Each structure stands twice: as C-alpha cells, then as structure tokens.
Amino acid sequence: MTISVFDLYSVGIGPSSSHTVGPMRAAALFTGHLATAGVLQRVCDIRVDLYGSLAATGAGHGTMSAILLGLEGLRPETVETEEMETRLASARSSGRIRLAGVVEVPLTEDGMLLHPATVLDVHPNAMTLTALAADGSELSARTYYSIGGGFVVTASDAASAAAPRDAGGPLSFGSAAELHTLTVRHGLSISEVMTRYELGSRSERELREHLLHIRDVMVACQEHGVSRNGYLPGGLRVRRRAKGWYERLRVEDPDRDPAFAEDWVNLVALAVNEENASGGRVVTAPTNGAAGIIPAVLHYAVHYTPAGRADADATTIRFLLAAGAIGSLCKERASISGAEVGCQGEVGSAASMAAAGLAEVLGGSPAQVANAAEIAMEHSLGLTCDPIGGLVQIPCIERNAISAGKAINAARMALRGDGTHRVSLDQVLETMRATGADMSTKYKETSTGGLAVTVSVGHVEC
C-alpha cells in the first residue's frame, strides 16, 4: 500500500516525531474521542501510563510536555512556540490543564506513570490514557502506539493494517519491484508514478502548492537554525554551531563555489537538527530525528545541479516525490521507528529517500534511482539509536550531516552504473526489518546501550 508524501512529510515540532509529535497527536485524538463519546464534561481526572521507549527516554524527547499540550487540544502541525510555552508555564504553575481547552483537570508531567521495562505487543512506543469520573470510576481508556514519523495507531488499527488489503488503485505499489513495473508499463519516472498516485486525491495545483510549502518550512527551519546562538536544552550543554559555521561560510564562499558544496550540505543538516533538538518547527522527513537529511540533500539538488539551477521549484517537486516513493517503501516494508529497528529506520530511511530524490534530479533512470536508494540503505544497516542522556543531540545531529553526504555519494555511484545491481532495494529493506527485529532493545532509543552508556553524563533524561 502506497503512503502519501504528505504523511511522510508533515510539519511538526521537535525533538522527536515518535516521542513528541506522535504522543501529542495521540493525546489530541483521545480528547476528541471523549467528546464524541459524550463523556468529556464528566472527566475529573486523567491517568497517563507510558511504556517501553516512551517511558525510557520520554523526558529528554519532550514526551510528557507534548501529552499535556495534546490533551489541551493543541496539534503539532499548527501549534506555535509561544503558545506552547505559555500553556506549559500555566500547567506547571497550577498543576492543572484544560482538557480539550474546556474541562479543567489535575495533571502534571511528573504525575505521569512510567513503565520502561514493559513493552506492549504492538510497538515499543505505547501510551495508555484513562479518563476518570469524580468517583474514580473509569469513563474511557485507550492505548495508542506512536509508530514513527508522527504516525499514531491503536491496536485495532494495527490489526487492520496487518490484514490483506487491496492494491489501492492502479498506481499504488507495495514493493520496489511493483514500483519498477509501473515505471516500465507506463513509461514514467518514479516521481511521475508518485505524482499520478497523489493526483488520485488532490489536484495538480494542490500537489504543487503543498510540496512547495513543505520546502518552505524546511528552508525556514534552516534559516532559523543559522540565526541562533547558545546551548541546546538539556543537561549535555551542547553548543549550537550552525550560526558560526554560516557566518564563516558566507565569507569563505560568497559565490557558491562547488568546492564548498559539502560544507553547505553539512550546515543545512546541522541547522535543521539543532532546531529540532530545541523543540522548533521542523518537517518530519520521514522522522524528526532524521529531519536534516532531506533538506540538506535538497539544498544540494537546488544549488549544485543543472536542473536545480534552471528551475528550483520543479526540481524540488521531483525530488520530494521520488524521495517520498522510497519513504513509502521504507515504512511499509520495514520501519521508520528508531524504537522498533534502531536508527537505520530513521537516518537510514532518510538517506535512502534523499539518494533517490537526487538520483532522479540528476537524470537517473528508475533502475538507477532504486539503486541509489539501495546503496544508501545498505550502508546504514545495523545503525543503532543510542542518544546520550536521552536527548536528540549526540550523535543525532552530526549523524544527519554524515548521512546527507552518504546520500549524495550513493546517488552519484548509482549514476555511474546502468541500474543493475546484485542486491535489490526490496532485499535491503527486508534486511533492515530483520536486523531491527534481531537488534537488542538497548540499541533502540532507550539510552541503555552504545554511546549512551559509554559516555557517562550522570543521568538519562527520562
């Protein structure tokens, strides 16, 4: 089943799509459920239970704050930073929130119950929200799973997704082999297949405008990132570097010499991920932890390729559509959740997507585009998610810059070939899924393995 590019690229807030954006959406969904069920006005208390990875690294990822905001009815795609800060300050000082913005109930971030050793069957990122009446009786309880990229499901949703599904239309695809068949059958590029799929639910004008809006949010994020000094939130005292790098690059490379291309790519990735780490507005692409890779490689495509210099908007649209097609495969055939398969599912998927987008912009055939995606993913296999201190900072920020460079290299390698390759994209995605299943839990966004324990910081923000 093909996933829309607008599910893969969604506007949200940092620092984590699975630990911040997803929980906020889940909490907002719960308030909507209470209203629909006609019990909202009877709620006198809310109980929040967090399980697995959400409990293990929740505080460092802003999970508890996001849940408070979601229960107040705020949504990550529209909430403004000033509004978040005001609402959280009020909740912390009073110990109360306004459920769906109308019903006042007691709840604090410290009052949420953490169960890091308990992993529920559907997914490691689980949360149960329970609404209680004045006499303590249960009005409603729902368990939500934040499955990566801001996607949220219930157990029934997961069971439905696992059931056999129809093809989803003539231009839908569920594997790289099916995608390639569509390109051959209809004489289309990968971005053109994705275009026709998207046009089944929106007009060509809407598609163009929405994709360029996504681009604009990415650019605004990097511009904000290069304008800010100081330290990132949390106990690691990580200093922001993007502004200093930007000021130096403007002096050293005023005319955009291609010799400095890699420096600019690194800067964009750094700026976006510093914004993400500070809770700023980003585009999940396909996750927050990997949000800098696609903007960085898109920056390269627009500024350092003939197609990009000739028509930046058209190049952006082709890039994002081709990358989105690969992102759909990553999510459907494997996972984009660090808590489920490690960082190979986040940074690996983003690098694979970006490599495909760039390969298409550079004139690659569908086979070469798939080859680029395969190369980038193959060399991300086994990548662990081990954030130091439970924060999306080290190694996450630099890892985005390194993986953006990997994506560019993968695209260039693929274009040196004819598209034939010994390992297929489907095979490498299956390997990513299997590797994630075999990976120890301590390497999957729990901060109990890898750099998170080798580099002692005294505590994990959980």
Solvent accessible surface area in square Angstrom, and as a share of the most:
residue,aa,sasa,rsa
1,M,106,0.47
2,T,3,0.02
3,I,20,0.10
4,S,21,0.14
5,V,0,0.00
6,F,38,0.16
7,D,72,0.37
8,L,0,0.00
9,Y,2,0.01
10,S,17,0.11
11,V,19,0.11
12,G,0,0.00
13,I,9,0.05
14,G,4,0.04
15,P,15,0.09
16,S,6,0.04
17,S,2,0.02
18,S,3,0.02
19,H,0,0.00
20,T,5,0.03
21,V,0,0.00
22,G,0,0.00
23,P,0,0.00
24,M,0,0.00
25,R,45,0.16
26,A,1,0.01
27,A,0,0.00
28,A,4,0.03
29,L,81,0.41
30,F,0,0.00
31,T,7,0.04
32,G,36,0.35
33,H,40,0.18
34,L,0,0.00
35,A,55,0.43
36,T,123,0.72
37,A,57,0.44
38,G,60,0.58
39,V,20,0.12
40,L,19,0.10
41,Q,139,0.62
42,R,139,0.51
43,V,3,0.02
44,C,61,0.36
45,D,53,0.27
46,I,6,0.03
47,R,113,0.41
48,V,1,0.01
49,D,5,0.03
50,L,0,0.00
51,Y,36,0.14
52,G,1,0.01
53,S,3,0.02
54,L,0,0.00
55,A,1,0.01
56,A,10,0.08
57,T,0,0.00
58,G,0,0.00
59,A,51,0.40
60,G,8,0.08
61,H,2,0.01
62,G,21,0.20
63,T,0,0.00
64,M,16,0.07
65,S,22,0.14
66,A,1,0.01
67,I,0,0.00
68,L,3,0.02
69,L,5,0.02
70,G,0,0.00
71,L,0,0.00
72,E,16,0.07
73,G,36,0.35
74,L,18,0.09
75,R,95,0.35
76,P,0,0.00
77,E,67,0.30
78,T,95,0.55
79,V,3,0.02
80,E,96,0.43
81,T,61,0.36
82,E,120,0.54
83,E,63,0.28
84,M,22,0.10
85,E,107,0.48
86,T,93,0.54
87,R,73,0.27
88,L,18,0.09
89,A,60,0.46
90,S,64,0.41
91,A,4,0.03
92,R,136,0.50
93,S,98,0.63
94,S,66,0.43
95,G,20,0.19
96,R,93,0.34
97,I,3,0.01
98,R,115,0.42
99,L,0,0.00
100,A,35,0.27
101,G,31,0.30
102,V,79,0.46
103,V,16,0.09
104,E,87,0.39
105,V,0,0.00
106,P,52,0.33
107,L,13,0.07
108,T,50,0.29
109,E,35,0.16
110,D,140,0.72
111,G,45,0.43
112,M,11,0.05
113,L,73,0.36
114,L,70,0.35
115,H,56,0.25
116,P,74,0.46
117,A,103,0.79
118,T,61,0.35
119,V,80,0.46
120,L,46,0.23
121,D,150,0.78
122,V,54,0.31
123,H,6,0.03
124,P,30,0.19
125,N,0,0.00
126,A,0,0.00
127,M,1,0.00
128,T,24,0.14
129,L,0,0.00
130,T,12,0.07
131,A,0,0.00
132,L,39,0.19
133,A,14,0.11
134,A,90,0.70
135,D,121,0.63
136,G,49,0.47
137,S,54,0.35
138,E,115,0.51
139,L,34,0.17
140,S,18,0.12
141,A,44,0.34
142,R,98,0.36
143,T,39,0.23
144,Y,5,0.02
145,Y,13,0.05
146,S,2,0.01
147,I,35,0.18
148,G,1,0.01
149,G,1,0.01
150,G,2,0.02
151,F,46,0.19
152,V,30,0.18
153,V,29,0.16
154,T,25,0.15
155,A,54,0.42
156,S,80,0.51
157,D,66,0.34
158,A,28,0.22
159,A,67,0.52
160,S,71,0.46
161,A,54,0.42
162,A,91,0.71
163,A,47,0.36
164,P,137,0.86
165,R,118,0.43
166,D,118,0.61
167,A,78,0.61
168,G,42,0.41
169,G,37,0.35
170,P,115,0.72
171,L,24,0.12
172,S,14,0.09
173,F,4,0.02
174,G,20,0.19
175,S,14,0.09
176,A,13,0.10
177,A,64,0.49
178,E,88,0.40
179,L,5,0.02
180,H,81,0.36
181,T,62,0.36
182,L,9,0.04
183,T,5,0.03
184,V,102,0.59
185,R,160,0.59
186,H,73,0.32
187,G,67,0.64
188,L,18,0.09
189,S,29,0.19
190,I,4,0.02
191,S,4,0.03
192,E,79,0.35
193,V,0,0.00
194,M,0,0.00
195,T,33,0.19
196,R,121,0.44
197,Y,53,0.20
198,E,1,0.01
199,L,65,0.32
200,G,72,0.69
201,S,86,0.56
202,R,54,0.20
203,S,56,0.36
204,E,125,0.56
205,R,177,0.65
206,E,77,0.34
207,L,5,0.03
208,R,108,0.39
209,E,84,0.38
210,H,84,0.37
211,L,0,0.00
212,L,25,0.12
213,H,101,0.45
214,I,9,0.05
215,R,44,0.16
216,D,72,0.37
217,V,18,0.10
218,M,5,0.02
219,V,53,0.31
220,A,55,0.43
221,C,7,0.04
222,Q,27,0.12
223,E,102,0.46
224,H,96,0.43
225,G,0,0.00
226,V,21,0.12
227,S,63,0.41
228,R,84,0.31
229,N,103,0.53
230,G,32,0.30
231,Y,85,0.32
232,L,4,0.02
233,P,73,0.46
234,G,36,0.35
235,G,49,0.47
236,L,34,0.17
237,R,154,0.56
238,V,23,0.13
239,R,142,0.52
240,R,18,0.06
241,R,80,0.29
242,A,0,0.00
243,K,52,0.22
244,G,35,0.34
245,W,87,0.31
246,Y,62,0.23
247,E,76,0.34
248,R,153,0.56
249,L,11,0.05
250,R,135,0.49
251,V,121,0.70
252,E,85,0.38
253,D,5,0.02
254,P,99,0.62
255,D,127,0.66
256,R,76,0.28
257,D,69,0.36
258,P,100,0.63
259,A,83,0.65
260,F,53,0.22
261,A,10,0.08
262,E,120,0.54
263,D,62,0.32
264,W,12,0.04
265,V,2,0.01
266,N,41,0.21
267,L,4,0.02
268,V,5,0.03
269,A,0,0.00
270,L,2,0.01
271,A,0,0.00
272,V,3,0.02
273,N,1,0.01
274,E,2,0.01
275,E,2,0.01
276,N,0,0.00
277,A,10,0.07
278,S,29,0.19
279,G,16,0.15
280,G,9,0.09
281,R,66,0.24
282,V,0,0.00
283,V,4,0.02
284,T,0,0.00
285,A,0,0.00
286,P,0,0.00
287,T,1,0.00
288,N,0,0.00
289,G,13,0.13
290,A,0,0.00
291,A,1,0.00
292,G,0,0.00
293,I,0,0.00
294,I,0,0.00
295,P,5,0.03
296,A,0,0.00
297,V,0,0.00
298,L,9,0.04
299,H,16,0.07
300,Y,19,0.07
301,A,0,0.00
302,V,26,0.15
303,H,73,0.33
304,Y,20,0.08
305,T,1,0.01
306,P,98,0.61
307,A,32,0.24
308,G,2,0.02
309,R,149,0.54
310,A,88,0.68
311,D,70,0.36
312,A,40,0.31
313,D,45,0.23
314,A,38,0.30
315,T,3,0.02
316,T,0,0.00
317,I,26,0.13
318,R,87,0.32
319,F,0,0.00
320,L,0,0.00
321,L,4,0.02
322,A,0,0.00
323,A,0,0.00
324,G,0,0.00
325,A,0,0.00
326,I,0,0.00
327,G,0,0.00
328,S,1,0.01
329,L,1,0.00
330,C,0,0.00
331,K,34,0.14
332,E,58,0.26
333,R,83,0.30
334,A,18,0.14
335,S,7,0.05
336,I,2,0.01
337,S,0,0.00
338,G,0,0.00
339,A,2,0.02
340,E,63,0.28
341,V,4,0.03
342,G,0,0.00
343,C,12,0.07
344,Q,0,0.00
345,G,0,0.00
346,E,15,0.07
347,V,1,0.01
348,G,0,0.00
349,S,0,0.00
350,A,0,0.00
351,A,0,0.00
352,S,0,0.00
353,M,0,0.00
354,A,0,0.00
355,A,0,0.00
356,A,0,0.00
357,G,0,0.00
358,L,0,0.00
359,A,0,0.00
360,E,4,0.02
361,V,7,0.04
362,L,46,0.23
363,G,60,0.58
364,G,12,0.11
365,S,46,0.29
366,P,33,0.21
367,A,27,0.21
368,Q,27,0.12
369,V,1,0.00
370,A,18,0.14
371,N,12,0.06
372,A,0,0.00
373,A,0,0.00
374,E,4,0.02
375,I,25,0.13
376,A,0,0.00
377,M,0,0.00
378,E,60,0.27
379,H,116,0.52
380,S,4,0.02
381,L,59,0.29
382,G,33,0.32
383,L,48,0.24
384,T,35,0.20
385,C,15,0.09
386,D,9,0.04
387,P,2,0.01
388,I,6,0.03
389,G,1,0.01
390,G,0,0.00
391,L,10,0.05
392,V,10,0.06
393,Q,4,0.02
394,I,70,0.35
395,P,21,0.13
396,C,20,0.12
397,I,4,0.02
398,E,94,0.42
399,R,41,0.15
400,N,0,0.00
401,A,10,0.08
402,I,124,0.63
403,S,2,0.02
404,A,0,0.00
405,G,26,0.25
406,K,53,0.23
407,A,0,0.00
408,I,22,0.11
409,N,87,0.45
410,A,1,0.01
411,A,0,0.00
412,R,114,0.41
413,M,107,0.48
414,A,1,0.01
415,L,50,0.25
416,R,223,0.81
417,G,38,0.36
418,D,106,0.55
419,G,4,0.04
420,T,112,0.65
421,H,66,0.29
422,R,212,0.77
423,V,55,0.31
424,S,43,0.27
425,L,4,0.02
426,D,24,0.12
427,Q,97,0.43
428,V,2,0.01
429,L,0,0.00
430,E,77,0.35
431,T,59,0.34
432,M,0,0.00
433,R,100,0.37
434,A,36,0.28
435,T,40,0.23
436,G,0,0.00
437,A,72,0.56
438,D,123,0.64
439,M,25,0.11
440,S,53,0.34
441,T,78,0.46
442,K,88,0.37
443,Y,66,0.25
444,K,23,0.10
445,E,6,0.03
446,T,15,0.08
447,S,3,0.02
448,T,75,0.44
449,G,1,0.01
450,G,24,0.23
451,L,68,0.34
452,A,8,0.07
453,V,89,0.51
454,T,107,0.62
455,V,64,0.37
456,S,99,0.64
457,V,53,0.31
458,G,75,0.73
459,H,107,0.48
460,V,47,0.27
461,E,38,0.17
462,C,75,0.45
